Amino acid sequence: MAGRPGRGVCFRRFIFDSLADWIAGADFQFRQPKHEKWNRGGDRAFHCVYRIAAGRHHYQGPCFSGEIEHSLCISGFDRVLPCLLTTAVLHARRIRGSILWGIIVATALACLLKVALPQMPAAVSAAHDVTTSMLNTRFEFAKTLIALPPSLGPTFMKMDVAHALTAKMLPFVFVFLFMLTFDAIGTLIGVCEQAGFMRDNKLPRAKQAMVSDAIGTVAGAALGTSTVTSFIESAAGVEAGGRTGLTGLIVAALFLVALFFSPLIAMIGGYPPITAPALTIVGAMMMQNVNKIEWKDYTESIPALMIIIGIPLSYSIADGLALGFISYALIKAFSGRAREISWLTYTLAIVLVFYFLFVRSRIA
């Protein structure tokens, strides 16, 4: 993490992130409504635009046309593209570990450039695009390969209950509750469909999956880390053949081992052009679900498009989903097909309108 999280934020995540998962998992047998296909398309569009265009970790607003133009020059796009093409070719040729090989190639290229650029003529090494590039400002060689895991002392159980329950925090609580619930459901359904686990548009044992997610969320928040939850990148493991609980246990064990390689992982993960090709390939895997959208039915395809373009343009999966839900209910209602969807969908659409008017606008 870039910095230490606030204690109030830590408590908020501890209580409400876990609450979201427990609510979703309590008596909820996951179905696969059509909007979940839209979600995966939008989520993957978000991933691809975010990673290819930026090669960086953060955007500051919903519009990033200027950011894309800027990133082509100095933020690593010229290093993302060769590594992306390398990974894509390996993946297309069905080479095992293609994404891992892509990360290795990207890391090797970054190391080579880091060593070679200072040795080049001053006209090159002192150029503005070079001195201000992420390679020069953010990429640093690991001082050692193995080290003890960082201390949890600064963040472990640092919870400010009183501040977390103040009126100022309530909008943030609602937003995170909404975001986590939708993200977890969308991720689980997306990955499980990729793995072939869906049965009659339902996810078997959905409650157990959400309880596991809740346990990880509670533990991660108590430790003060970023949220420990299900991630769409698991699709890469599914693509490689990992579909059983044994796969999860091995991955968990490797994560524990990885704690002792934190300097090397920080070197690789802290430089976005290294990870961007891998995540872009994952995006390409998941985009295949958009072919299941009924594009000739405009009451389905237009809300789908709203989500697919809304997620990357708003830089928020939750906001993009909300736009899709609202437009879905409105179009169905005013096109004479109101009975095709349940009253719960209309209720959710009304709630989301109030979310935009009174919660999201206040935060913005």
N, C-alpha and C positions, 0 to 999 in steps of 0.2 A: 504494500500500500504506500501511497505517496506520503502520507502523514498520519498522525495519530487521530483516530476518530473521536468526536466529542462524546462525553459520557452520556449525555441525554440521548444522542443518536444511537449509541450502543444499546441502551435500555429499550428504546423504541423498537429497534430491530429485534431484540430478544423477545419482547412480548408480542408485537404485532406481526412480524414475519412468521413466527411459529403459529400464531393464531390463524393466519391466512391458510396455512397448510392443514391445520387441524380441521378448520371449517370445511375446506374443500374435500378432505378425506373422510369425514365423519360418516355421512350416509350418502355418498355421491358415487354412483357407478358411472364412470366416464363414458360418455357417448362421443361420437365423432361427428358433430354437426358440420355443416358445410363451411361455416366461418373458420373452423380450425384449418382447413386447407388454405384459406386466404391468409391466415396468420402465418403459416409456414412460408408462404410465398413472400409476404411482406418482411418477415423476420430475416429471410435469406437475402432479399434485396437490400435490407439494412446492413447486413453483414458484408455483402460484396461492395456496396458503395462506400461504406465506412472504411473498409480495409484497403481497397484498391486506390481510392481517391486520396485518402489521407496518409496512410502508413503511419498514423499517429493514434494516440489514445483518446484525445478529447476534442469535442467541438463545443462552441460557446452558444450556438443558437440553432434555430430550426432551418435556416437557409445556409447552404454551404457552397454556393456556386463560386464565390470568391476564394474559398478555402481550397477547392479543387484546383483552380488555376495556379494558386500559390504553391500547392504541394507538388505540382509537376516539376517545379524547379528545384526545391530545396528540401523536401521532407521525406525523400526516400523512394519516390515513385520509380526513378530510374533503376533502383536496386530491387524493387518489388517485382517489376515486370519480368526480368530474366529468370528469377527464381520461381515466379508463378508459372511461366511457360515450361520450365524444367519439371516442376511438380505435375503440371497438367499432362505433359507427355508421358511421364512415368505412370501416372494414374490411368491414362488412356491405354497404355500397354499392359495394364494389370500387373505392374511390378509390386510385389509385396512391400509394405512399408513406404509407399511412394510419398506420403505426406511427411514422414520422418526424414526421408532422404532429401526432400525439398527444404526442410528446416536446416539440415546439415549443410546443404549447398549454400543457402542464404547466409548461414553463420560464417562459413569459410570465405564467402565473398566480402562480407562486412569486415572480417579480420584482415583480409588482404588489402582492402581499400584503406583501412585504418592505418596500416603500416606504410603503404605506398604513397598516399597523398602528401605527407610531410616531406617526402624525398623528391617530389616533383618540383619543377621550376616555380618561382614565386608567383608568376602570372597565373598559375593554376592553384597552388596551395593557399595563396592569400586571397583568392577570389571571394567575393561576397557570398556567392551561393555555396561555396565550400566551407567557409568559416562559420556560417550560420546554419549549416545543415545539421540534421539530427545525428548523422554519423559523427560529426565533430563535437556536438554539444551533449549528446546523450549516451552514445555507445562507448563503454569503457571495458577494457579487458578485466576478467576476473583475477583478483590477486592470488587466489588459491582455489583449488577445485573442491576441496572438502573442508567443511567448517561445522561447528555446532550450530543447531538451529537458533534463530534470533530469540531473544528473551520475550516472554509473554507478559512480563511485569508491567510495562506501561499501559497495557490494554485489558488484561485479564480481570473480568468482573467489575470493570469501571463503569458503573451504572448510576446515573443521576435520576432517580425515580420522580422526584418532585418536578424537575424541569421537563421531563418527558411527558408528563400529564397536564401541562399547562395548555391554555387555549391556543397559544401561538404554534404549538406542535401538532395540533389536531389535523390541520390540512395535510401536513407531511405524513402523518400516521395514515390517513385515508388513502393518499396517493400510493404509499408503499404497500399498504394492504391490497389495494386494487392491482398494482403492478405485479406483485409477487404471485398472487393467486392466478392471474391470467398467464403470466410467464411460465409458471410451473405446469399448469394444465396444458398449455400449448406445446411446451417442450416435451412433456411425457408422451402426449399423443403423437407428436411428430416423430420422435425417435422410435416409439413402439410400432408405429405403422411401418417405418423403414425396416424394422427388425421382423415384421410379420406377426406381431403379437395381437393385433386387433382382431376381435371376433364379433361379427355382425355389427360392425361400427361401435363396438364397446371395448373398453380396456379391462380385461379380467384383473382382479385383485388390485383395483385402483386405490382402495383405501390403504393397503399395505405400502404401496408406492408413495403415497402422500405422507404417511406416517414416517417413512424413512426420510423423506425430504424435510419433514418438520424437525426430526431429531438432528439432522445435519445443520439446519438453520439455527436452532436453539444453541447447539454446541458452538457453531461458528460465531454467533453474536456474543456469547458469553466469553469467548476467547478474544474478541475484539478484532477478528479478521473480516475480510469481505465475506458476503453471504455464501455459506456452503449450501449449495442447492443443485438441482439437476441442470445440466447445460446442454445446449443443442449440439455442441462439438462432439458429444457422444456418438453422433451419427458416423463419425470417422471410424470409431471402434466397431460399430455395427457393420459398416461397409467392409471392414477387414475380417469379419466373421465372428466377432464377439457378441454372443446373444444369451449367455447363461450367467447364473449367479457366480460361477467360478471366475468369469471374466471380471466381474465387479470386485471380487475379493483380491484378485491379483493386482488390479489397478490400485486398490486401496493400499495394499502392501507396498507397491512401488512409490506411491505418494509419500508414505512414511519414510522410505529410503531416501526419496528426493529431498527431504528436509536437510539432510547432511550434505547435499550438493547445492545449497542455496546460492553460493557465489556464482556458479556456472549458470544456474537457472535464471538468476537476476540479470546476468549479462545477456542471455538470449531473449528472455521474456521482456526485458526493459527496452528493447529496440524493436519497435513495431514492424519495420520492413522485413524482419525475420519471420515473424508469426503471421503476417498478412497473407502470404500465399497459401499457407495451410488452411486458414479460416475461410479464404475465398473459395477454395476447392470444396470445403464443407458446405458452403453456400450453394455451390453448383449442384451438389448432391441433393440438397433438400428442395431446390427449385423445381424438381421434376413433379412435385405434387400439384403444381398449378394446372397441369393438363387434366386434372379431375374436376376442375371448375366448369360448370355449365355455361360456357361463354355466350351461347345463343339465347339464354334466358337472362334478360337484362336486370331482372329483379335480383339475380344472383351475381352476375358478372360485374355490375357497377359497384356494389358494396365491396366485392372482392378487390377491384381495382383501387378503391379508396384505401383499403388496408395496405395493399402492396406498395402503393406510392406514399401513403400517409406515414408509415413507420419510418422509412429512411428520411423523408423530408422533415418530419417533426422531431427526429432523433429520439423517438420514444415508442417502444413496442406497445405500451399501454394506450397512449394517445391514438396511435394508428388503429388499434383494435376498437377503441371507443368510437372513432369516426365511422368504422365499418358497421358496428352494431346500430348506431343511430340511423345511418343511411339505409341499412337493411330494413329496419322497422318502418321507416317513413315510406320507402318505395313500395314495400308490400302493402302497406295500409292504403295508399292513395292510387294504387294500380288495380284495385278491386280484388286483391288476393290476400286480404287481411287474415283470413282463417287458416292460411297455410302455416302460420307460425303461432307459437303459444303466447298466452298472456304474459308469461314470465319474460319473454323477449321484449315485449313492449314496456314492461316495468323496468327492465334493465336499461332500455334506451332512454326512458325518462330520467332515471337516476344518473345516467352518463351526461345528459344535457345539463343537469344541475351541477354535476362534477366540473364541466367546462366553465359554467357561468360563475360558480361561487368558490370553487376550490382551485382548479388549474389556473384561472386568471389571477387569483390572489398570489399564487406562488410565482407566476411569471412576472 
